[in-house]
Amino acid sequence: MNSQVAIHIMTGALITAFWICAPLLAVAFLLGLLINLIQIATSLQDPAFSTVPRLTACLGAFLILMPWMLGHATSFTLSLFRDLAQYAR
């Protein structure tokens, strides 16, 4: 295995990790932004008000998107195993 193959594998792994994490990060960011705007408008500074909805939304998004995320990770792993003979050269 030369350095170009290792770079190709690592690039694929990082891109796959990005696409798996991006929807959850987007949900957390958008909900955090919305909750902060509500807190600014109402002057409510309760930590539970900001934490509980974010965690609940992230858990819900995770449960909804889990089949898609597992499919993405599985397809990367299968492509990695499929090309394993080429990497061994």
Backbone atoms as SQL, in Angstrom:
CREATE TABLE atoms (id INTEGER PRIMARY KEY, chain TEXT, resi INTEGER, resn TEXT, atom TEXT, x REAL, y REAL, z REAL);
INSERT INTO atoms VALUES
  (1, 'A', 1, 'MET', 'N', 0.858, -1.178, 0.000),
  (2, 'A', 1, 'MET', 'CA', 0.000, 0.000, 0.000),
  (3, 'A', 1, 'MET', 'C', 0.898, 1.233, 0.000),
  (4, 'A', 2, 'ASN', 'N', 0.673, 2.097, -0.940),
  (5, 'A', 2, 'ASN', 'CA', 1.453, 3.330, -0.981),
  (6, 'A', 2, 'ASN', 'C', 0.674, 4.467, -0.321),
  (7, 'A', 3, 'SER', 'N', 1.304, 5.626, -0.306),
  (8, 'A', 3, 'SER', 'CA', 0.685, 6.742, 0.408),
  (9, 'A', 3, 'SER', 'C', -0.582, 7.251, -0.287),
  (10, 'A', 4, 'GLN', 'N', -0.662, 7.119, -1.608),
  (11, 'A', 4, 'GLN', 'CA', -1.860, 7.581, -2.317),
  (12, 'A', 4, 'GLN', 'C', -3.082, 6.751, -1.947),
  (13, 'A', 5, 'VAL', 'N', -2.888, 5.464, -1.769),
  (14, 'A', 5, 'VAL', 'CA', -4.000, 4.594, -1.380),
  (15, 'A', 5, 'VAL', 'C', -4.449, 4.915, 0.041),
  (16, 'A', 6, 'ALA', 'N', -3.496, 5.141, 0.933),
  (17, 'A', 6, 'ALA', 'CA', -3.847, 5.503, 2.312),
  (18, 'A', 6, 'ALA', 'C', -4.589, 6.831, 2.360),
  (19, 'A', 7, 'ILE', 'N', -4.152, 7.788, 1.544),
  (20, 'A', 7, 'ILE', 'CA', -4.840, 9.085, 1.486),
  (21, 'A', 7, 'ILE', 'C', -6.246, 8.909, 0.933),
  (22, 'A', 8, 'HIS', 'N', -6.405, 8.053, -0.056),
  (23, 'A', 8, 'HIS', 'CA', -7.735, 7.783, -0.637),
  (24, 'A', 8, 'HIS', 'C', -8.670, 7.157, 0.402),
  (25, 'A', 9, 'ILE', 'N', -8.152, 6.208, 1.168),
  (26, 'A', 9, 'ILE', 'CA', -8.970, 5.555, 2.197),
  (27, 'A', 9, 'ILE', 'C', -9.361, 6.556, 3.280),
  (28, 'A', 10, 'MET', 'N', -8.416, 7.361, 3.739),
  (29, 'A', 10, 'MET', 'CA', -8.705, 8.335, 4.788),
  (30, 'A', 10, 'MET', 'C', -9.657, 9.425, 4.304),
  (31, 'A', 11, 'THR', 'N', -9.509, 9.834, 3.052),
  (32, 'A', 11, 'THR', 'CA', -10.428, 10.826, 2.491),
  (33, 'A', 11, 'THR', 'C', -11.844, 10.273, 2.449),
  (34, 'A', 12, 'GLY', 'N', -11.977, 9.036, 1.998),
  (35, 'A', 12, 'GLY', 'CA', -13.301, 8.408, 1.973),
  (36, 'A', 12, 'GLY', 'C', -13.897, 8.273, 3.359),
  (37, 'A', 13, 'ALA', 'N', -13.064, 7.923, 4.339),
  (38, 'A', 13, 'ALA', 'CA', -13.554, 7.788, 5.715),
  (39, 'A', 13, 'ALA', 'C', -14.009, 9.133, 6.275),
  (40, 'A', 14, 'LEU', 'N', -13.249, 10.184, 6.012),
  (41, 'A', 14, 'LEU', 'CA', -13.627, 11.501, 6.522),
  (42, 'A', 14, 'LEU', 'C', -14.878, 12.041, 5.846),
  (43, 'A', 15, 'ILE', 'N', -15.010, 11.820, 4.552),
  (44, 'A', 15, 'ILE', 'CA', -16.212, 12.269, 3.842),
  (45, 'A', 15, 'ILE', 'C', -17.436, 11.498, 4.340),
  (46, 'A', 16, 'THR', 'N', -17.281, 10.206, 4.546),
  (47, 'A', 16, 'THR', 'CA', -18.390, 9.400, 5.070),
  (48, 'A', 16, 'THR', 'C', -18.772, 9.858, 6.475),
  (49, 'A', 17, 'ALA', 'N', -17.784, 10.115, 7.320),
  (50, 'A', 17, 'ALA', 'CA', -18.072, 10.599, 8.669),
  (51, 'A', 17, 'ALA', 'C', -18.775, 11.952, 8.638),
  (52, 'A', 18, 'PHE', 'N', -18.365, 12.813, 7.708),
  (53, 'A', 18, 'PHE', 'CA', -19.028, 14.110, 7.576),
  (54, 'A', 18, 'PHE', 'C', -20.493, 13.938, 7.208),
  (55, 'A', 19, 'TRP', 'N', -20.779, 13.103, 6.200),
  (56, 'A', 19, 'TRP', 'CA', -22.167, 12.943, 5.757),
  (57, 'A', 19, 'TRP', 'C', -23.020, 12.233, 6.796),
  (58, 'A', 20, 'ILE', 'N', -22.402, 11.406, 7.629),
  (59, 'A', 20, 'ILE', 'CA', -23.169, 10.756, 8.690),
  (60, 'A', 20, 'ILE', 'C', -23.502, 11.756, 9.799),
  (61, 'A', 21, 'CYS', 'N', -22.572, 12.622, 10.134),
  (62, 'A', 21, 'CYS', 'CA', -22.771, 13.557, 11.247),
  (63, 'A', 21, 'CYS', 'C', -23.494, 14.850, 10.866),
  (64, 'A', 22, 'ALA', 'N', -23.457, 15.220, 9.600),
  (65, 'A', 22, 'ALA', 'CA', -23.994, 16.521, 9.179),
  (66, 'A', 22, 'ALA', 'C', -25.468, 16.729, 9.518),
  (67, 'A', 23, 'PRO', 'N', -26.358, 15.760, 9.281),
  (68, 'A', 23, 'PRO', 'CA', -27.767, 16.023, 9.619),
  (69, 'A', 23, 'PRO', 'C', -28.003, 16.258, 11.108),
  (70, 'A', 24, 'LEU', 'N', -27.322, 15.501, 11.959),
  (71, 'A', 24, 'LEU', 'CA', -27.495, 15.697, 13.402),
  (72, 'A', 24, 'LEU', 'C', -26.931, 17.041, 13.846),
  (73, 'A', 25, 'LEU', 'N', -25.802, 17.426, 13.289),
  (74, 'A', 25, 'LEU', 'CA', -25.240, 18.730, 13.625),
  (75, 'A', 25, 'LEU', 'C', -26.138, 19.865, 13.147),
  (76, 'A', 26, 'ALA', 'N', -26.746, 19.706, 11.984),
  (77, 'A', 26, 'ALA', 'CA', -27.650, 20.732, 11.466),
  (78, 'A', 26, 'ALA', 'C', -28.890, 20.867, 12.353),
  (79, 'A', 27, 'VAL', 'N', -29.441, 19.742, 12.787),
  (80, 'A', 27, 'VAL', 'CA', -30.612, 19.789, 13.679),
  (81, 'A', 27, 'VAL', 'C', -30.247, 20.472, 14.987),
  (82, 'A', 28, 'ALA', 'N', -29.112, 20.094, 15.568),
  (83, 'A', 28, 'ALA', 'CA', -28.697, 20.691, 16.841),
  (84, 'A', 28, 'ALA', 'C', -28.422, 22.182, 16.680),
  (85, 'A', 29, 'PHE', 'N', -27.795, 22.564, 15.584),
  (86, 'A', 29, 'PHE', 'CA', -27.487, 23.985, 15.362),
  (87, 'A', 29, 'PHE', 'C', -28.751, 24.809, 15.182),
  (88, 'A', 30, 'LEU', 'N', -29.643, 24.349, 14.323),
  (89, 'A', 30, 'LEU', 'CA', -30.859, 25.121, 14.056),
  (90, 'A', 30, 'LEU', 'C', -31.750, 25.214, 15.286),
  (91, 'A', 31, 'LEU', 'N', -31.886, 24.122, 16.011),
  (92, 'A', 31, 'LEU', 'CA', -32.706, 24.168, 17.219),
  (93, 'A', 31, 'LEU', 'C', -32.047, 25.025, 18.287),
  (94, 'A', 32, 'GLY', 'N', -30.736, 24.962, 18.409),
  (95, 'A', 32, 'GLY', 'CA', -30.033, 25.820, 19.358),
  (96, 'A', 32, 'GLY', 'C', -30.210, 27.286, 19.026),
  (97, 'A', 33, 'LEU', 'N', -30.154, 27.610, 17.745),
  (98, 'A', 33, 'LEU', 'CA', -30.367, 28.984, 17.320),
  (99, 'A', 33, 'LEU', 'C', -31.786, 29.446, 17.652),
  (100, 'A', 34, 'LEU', 'N', -32.767, 28.605, 17.382),
  (101, 'A', 34, 'LEU', 'CA', -34.156, 28.942, 17.679),
  (102, 'A', 34, 'LEU', 'C', -34.376, 29.115, 19.182),
  (103, 'A', 35, 'ILE', 'N', -33.825, 28.217, 19.969),
  (104, 'A', 35, 'ILE', 'CA', -34.000, 28.310, 21.423),
  (105, 'A', 35, 'ILE', 'C', -33.306, 29.550, 21.972),
  (106, 'A', 36, 'ASN', 'N', -32.138, 29.878, 21.443),
  (107, 'A', 36, 'ASN', 'CA', -31.463, 31.094, 21.901),
  (108, 'A', 36, 'ASN', 'C', -32.247, 32.345, 21.551),
  (109, 'A', 37, 'LEU', 'N', -32.868, 32.362, 20.378),
  (110, 'A', 37, 'LEU', 'CA', -33.711, 33.504, 20.030),
  (111, 'A', 37, 'LEU', 'C', -34.907, 33.623, 20.963),
  (112, 'A', 38, 'ILE', 'N', -35.501, 32.491, 21.309),
  (113, 'A', 38, 'ILE', 'CA', -36.627, 32.506, 22.261),
  (114, 'A', 38, 'ILE', 'C', -36.157, 32.984, 23.628),
  (115, 'A', 39, 'GLN', 'N', -34.973, 32.533, 24.053),
  (116, 'A', 39, 'GLN', 'CA', -34.458, 32.965, 25.352),
  (117, 'A', 39, 'GLN', 'C', -34.159, 34.458, 25.369),
  (118, 'A', 40, 'ILE', 'N', -33.660, 34.965, 24.264),
  (119, 'A', 40, 'ILE', 'CA', -33.387, 36.406, 24.198),
  (120, 'A', 40, 'ILE', 'C', -34.695, 37.197, 24.237),
  (121, 'A', 41, 'ALA', 'N', -35.695, 36.706, 23.513),
  (122, 'A', 41, 'ALA', 'CA', -36.967, 37.432, 23.449),
  (123, 'A', 41, 'ALA', 'C', -37.712, 37.405, 24.774),
  (124, 'A', 42, 'THR', 'N', -37.609, 36.313, 25.511),
  (125, 'A', 42, 'THR', 'CA', -38.369, 36.188, 26.753),
  (126, 'A', 42, 'THR', 'C', -37.536, 36.418, 28.007),
  (127, 'A', 43, 'SER', 'N', -36.243, 36.611, 27.864),
  (128, 'A', 43, 'SER', 'CA', -35.321, 36.775, 29.002),
  (129, 'A', 43, 'SER', 'C', -35.368, 35.585, 29.948),
  (130, 'A', 44, 'LEU', 'N', -35.631, 34.414, 29.416),
  (131, 'A', 44, 'LEU', 'CA', -35.658, 33.187, 30.207),
  (132, 'A', 44, 'LEU', 'C', -34.288, 32.535, 30.122),
  (133, 'A', 45, 'GLN', 'N', -33.602, 32.400, 31.245),
  (134, 'A', 45, 'GLN', 'CA', -32.239, 31.880, 31.250),
  (135, 'A', 45, 'GLN', 'C', -32.133, 30.545, 31.976),
  (136, 'A', 46, 'ASP', 'N', -33.169, 29.754, 31.929),
  (137, 'A', 46, 'ASP', 'CA', -33.169, 28.448, 32.580),
  (138, 'A', 46, 'ASP', 'C', -32.343, 27.464, 31.750),
  (139, 'A', 47, 'PRO', 'N', -31.336, 26.810, 32.344),
  (140, 'A', 47, 'PRO', 'CA', -30.519, 25.865, 31.581),
  (141, 'A', 47, 'PRO', 'C', -31.302, 24.648, 31.081),
  (142, 'A', 48, 'ALA', 'N', -32.311, 24.248, 31.828),
  (143, 'A', 48, 'ALA', 'CA', -33.111, 23.099, 31.396),
  (144, 'A', 48, 'ALA', 'C', -33.915, 23.428, 30.141),
  (145, 'A', 49, 'PHE', 'N', -34.317, 24.691, 30.005),
  (146, 'A', 49, 'PHE', 'CA', -35.077, 25.100, 28.826),
  (147, 'A', 49, 'PHE', 'C', -34.237, 24.998, 27.553),
  (148, 'A', 50, 'SER', 'N', -32.946, 25.191, 27.667),
  (149, 'A', 50, 'SER', 'CA', -32.106, 25.108, 26.481),
  (150, 'A', 50, 'SER', 'C', -31.570, 23.695, 26.244),
  (151, 'A', 51, 'THR', 'N', -31.403, 22.919, 27.291),
  (152, 'A', 51, 'THR', 'CA', -30.778, 21.603, 27.149),
  (153, 'A', 51, 'THR', 'C', -31.762, 20.516, 26.756),
  (154, 'A', 52, 'VAL', 'N', -32.885, 20.442, 27.417),
  (155, 'A', 52, 'VAL', 'CA', -33.833, 19.348, 27.200),
  (156, 'A', 52, 'VAL', 'C', -34.375, 19.308, 25.770),
  (157, 'A', 53, 'PRO', 'N', -34.814, 20.430, 25.188),
  (158, 'A', 53, 'PRO', 'CA', -35.302, 20.351, 23.804),
  (159, 'A', 53, 'PRO', 'C', -34.210, 19.964, 22.807),
  (160, 'A', 54, 'ARG', 'N', -32.988, 20.441, 23.034),
  (161, 'A', 54, 'ARG', 'CA', -31.898, 20.081, 22.129),
  (162, 'A', 54, 'ARG', 'C', -31.606, 18.589, 22.183),
  (163, 'A', 55, 'LEU', 'N', -31.519, 18.050, 23.386),
  (164, 'A', 55, 'LEU', 'CA', -31.264, 16.616, 23.519),
  (165, 'A', 55, 'LEU', 'C', -32.400, 15.785, 22.942),
  (166, 'A', 56, 'THR', 'N', -33.634, 16.214, 23.177),
  (167, 'A', 56, 'THR', 'CA', -34.785, 15.495, 22.650),
  (168, 'A', 56, 'THR', 'C', -34.799, 15.535, 21.122),
  (169, 'A', 57, 'ALA', 'N', -34.517, 16.683, 20.549),
  (170, 'A', 57, 'ALA', 'CA', -34.497, 16.798, 19.084),
  (171, 'A', 57, 'ALA', 'C', -33.361, 15.981, 18.481),
  (172, 'A', 58, 'CYS', 'N', -32.205, 16.004, 19.121),
  (173, 'A', 58, 'CYS', 'CA', -31.080, 15.202, 18.608),
  (174, 'A', 58, 'CYS', 'C', -31.374, 13.710, 18.710),
  (175, 'A', 59, 'LEU', 'N', -31.995, 13.290, 19.785),
  (176, 'A', 59, 'LEU', 'CA', -32.363, 11.884, 19.911),
  (177, 'A', 59, 'LEU', 'C', -33.395, 11.495, 18.864),
  (178, 'A', 60, 'GLY', 'N', -34.399, 12.343, 18.670),
  (179, 'A', 60, 'GLY', 'CA', -35.411, 12.058, 17.650),
  (180, 'A', 60, 'GLY', 'C', -34.814, 12.008, 16.253),
  (181, 'A', 61, 'ALA', 'N', -33.938, 12.967, 15.933),
  (182, 'A', 61, 'ALA', 'CA', -33.287, 12.971, 14.620),
  (183, 'A', 61, 'ALA', 'C', -32.404, 11.746, 14.462),
  (184, 'A', 62, 'PHE', 'N', -31.722, 11.364, 15.529),
  (185, 'A', 62, 'PHE', 'CA', -30.872, 10.176, 15.466),
  (186, 'A', 62, 'PHE', 'C', -31.693, 8.931, 15.192),
  (187, 'A', 63, 'LEU', 'N', -32.819, 8.791, 15.877),
  (188, 'A', 63, 'LEU', 'CA', -33.659, 7.611, 15.667),
  (189, 'A', 63, 'LEU', 'C', -34.275, 7.590, 14.272),
  (190, 'A', 64, 'ILE', 'N', -34.650, 8.750, 13.768),
  (191, 'A', 64, 'ILE', 'CA', -35.235, 8.819, 12.425),
  (192, 'A', 64, 'ILE', 'C', -34.182, 8.569, 11.351),
  (193, 'A', 65, 'LEU', 'N', -32.994, 9.137, 11.530),
  (194, 'A', 65, 'LEU', 'CA', -31.951, 9.051, 10.514),
  (195, 'A', 65, 'LEU', 'C', -31.029, 7.835, 10.666),
  (196, 'A', 66, 'MET', 'N', -31.227, 7.045, 11.717),
  (197, 'A', 66, 'MET', 'CA', -30.338, 5.916, 11.954),
  (198, 'A', 66, 'MET', 'C', -30.273, 4.928, 10.780),
  (199, 'A', 67, 'PRO', 'N', -31.387, 4.545, 10.143),
  (200, 'A', 67, 'PRO', 'CA', -31.255, 3.631, 8.992),
  (201, 'A', 67, 'PRO', 'C', -30.429, 4.221, 7.857),
  (202, 'A', 68, 'TRP', 'N', -30.609, 5.501, 7.597),
  (203, 'A', 68, 'TRP', 'CA', -29.830, 6.154, 6.542),
  (204, 'A', 68, 'TRP', 'C', -28.345, 6.210, 6.908),
  (205, 'A', 69, 'MET', 'N', -28.051, 6.541, 8.162),
  (206, 'A', 69, 'MET', 'CA', -26.665, 6.628, 8.605),
  (207, 'A', 69, 'MET', 'C', -25.997, 5.261, 8.580),
  (208, 'A', 70, 'LEU', 'N', -26.705, 4.232, 9.020),
  (209, 'A', 70, 'LEU', 'CA', -26.148, 2.881, 8.976),
  (210, 'A', 70, 'LEU', 'C', -25.941, 2.421, 7.543),
  (211, 'A', 71, 'GLY', 'N', -26.841, 2.784, 6.642),
  (212, 'A', 71, 'GLY', 'CA', -26.676, 2.438, 5.235),
  (213, 'A', 71, 'GLY', 'C', -25.448, 3.099, 4.634),
  (214, 'A', 72, 'HIS', 'N', -25.227, 4.350, 4.997),
  (215, 'A', 72, 'HIS', 'CA', -24.049, 5.071, 4.506),
  (216, 'A', 72, 'HIS', 'C', -22.764, 4.422, 5.036),
  (217, 'A', 73, 'ALA', 'N', -22.735, 4.115, 6.325),
  (218, 'A', 73, 'ALA', 'CA', -21.547, 3.498, 6.921),
  (219, 'A', 73, 'ALA', 'C', -21.321, 2.095, 6.362),
  (220, 'A', 74, 'THR', 'N', -22.404, 1.358, 6.145),
  (221, 'A', 74, 'THR', 'CA', -22.282, 0.009, 5.599),
  (222, 'A', 74, 'THR', 'C', -21.774, 0.035, 4.164),
  (223, 'A', 75, 'SER', 'N', -22.258, 0.976, 3.370),
  (224, 'A', 75, 'SER', 'CA', -21.791, 1.050, 1.982),
  (225, 'A', 75, 'SER', 'C', -20.314, 1.410, 1.919),
  (226, 'A', 76, 'PHE', 'N', -19.847, 2.292, 2.814),
  (227, 'A', 76, 'PHE', 'CA', -18.419, 2.604, 2.835),
  (228, 'A', 76, 'PHE', 'C', -17.607, 1.386, 3.251),
  (229, 'A', 77, 'THR', 'N', -18.076, 0.686, 4.263),
  (230, 'A', 77, 'THR', 'CA', -17.352, -0.495, 4.733),
  (231, 'A', 77, 'THR', 'C', -17.315, -1.575, 3.666),
  (232, 'A', 78, 'LEU', 'N', -18.427, -1.788, 2.987),
  (233, 'A', 78, 'LEU', 'CA', -18.448, -2.790, 1.923),
  (234, 'A', 78, 'LEU', 'C', -17.534, -2.413, 0.768),
  (235, 'A', 79, 'SER', 'N', -17.484, -1.137, 0.411),
  (236, 'A', 79, 'SER', 'CA', -16.572, -0.721, -0.654),
  (237, 'A', 79, 'SER', 'C', -15.123, -0.879, -0.217),
  (238, 'A', 80, 'LEU', 'N', -14.852, -0.648, 1.065),
  (239, 'A', 80, 'LEU', 'CA', -13.508, -0.836, 1.585),
  (240, 'A', 80, 'LEU', 'C', -13.112, -2.308, 1.543),
  (241, 'A', 81, 'PHE', 'N', -14.013, -3.197, 1.950),
  (242, 'A', 81, 'PHE', 'CA', -13.730, -4.631, 1.907),
  (243, 'A', 81, 'PHE', 'C', -13.659, -5.152, 0.474),
  (244, 'A', 82, 'ARG', 'N', -14.463, -4.571, -0.423),
  (245, 'A', 82, 'ARG', 'CA', -14.446, -5.006, -1.817),
  (246, 'A', 82, 'ARG', 'C', -13.099, -4.695, -2.473),
  (247, 'A', 83, 'ASP', 'N', -12.503, -3.570, -2.112),
  (248, 'A', 83, 'ASP', 'CA', -11.234, -3.169, -2.687),
  (249, 'A', 83, 'ASP', 'C', -10.040, -3.586, -1.839),
  (250, 'A', 84, 'LEU', 'N', -10.252, -4.460, -0.879),
  (251, 'A', 84, 'LEU', 'CA', -9.189, -4.877, 0.033),
  (252, 'A', 84, 'LEU', 'C', -8.046, -5.560, -0.691),
  (253, 'A', 85, 'ALA', 'N', -8.338, -6.330, -1.720),
  (254, 'A', 85, 'ALA', 'CA', -7.288, -7.009, -2.463),
  (255, 'A', 85, 'ALA', 'C', -6.388, -6.001, -3.185),
  (256, 'A', 86, 'GLN', 'N', -6.961, -4.923, -3.662),
  (257, 'A', 86, 'GLN', 'CA', -6.155, -3.900, -4.324),
  (258, 'A', 86, 'GLN', 'C', -5.262, -3.169, -3.315),
  (259, 'A', 87, 'TYR', 'N', -5.760, -2.999, -2.093),
  (260, 'A', 87, 'TYR', 'CA', -4.973, -2.294, -1.086),
  (261, 'A', 87, 'TYR', 'C', -3.800, -3.156, -0.591),
  (262, 'A', 88, 'ALA', 'N', -3.919, -4.455, -0.677),
  (263, 'A', 88, 'ALA', 'CA', -2.883, -5.351, -0.176),
  (264, 'A', 88, 'ALA', 'C', -1.682, -5.403, -1.130),
  (265, 'A', 89, 'ARG', 'N', -1.836, -4.961, -2.343),
  (266, 'A', 89, 'ARG', 'CA', -0.726, -5.029, -3.304),
  (267, 'A', 89, 'ARG', 'C', 0.362, -4.056, -3.008);
